[in-house]
Amino acid sequence: MAKLNEYVMVAEASRILGVSQNTLRSWAEAGKIPMHRNPANGYRLFRQKDLEKFLAKVAKPEKKK
């Protein structure tokens, strides 16, 4: 299992991605970005590596068909 320090909460993750906390919550619920729950309190957690992968994915230009 990953260490807790590999995760950030919604406020920090939204700052990293440059979006509002509500937008991040919506993306997570829609499955656009992986989300985990803290088993102790149910808070949403985002792995920093997942955020980096998401940023890399959206930074790539789309290929024209």
Protein Blocks (a to p, Z undefined) as FASTA:
>chain_A
ZZfklpccfklmmmmnopafklmmmmmmnopaccdddfknopacddfklmmmmmmmmmpc
cddZZ
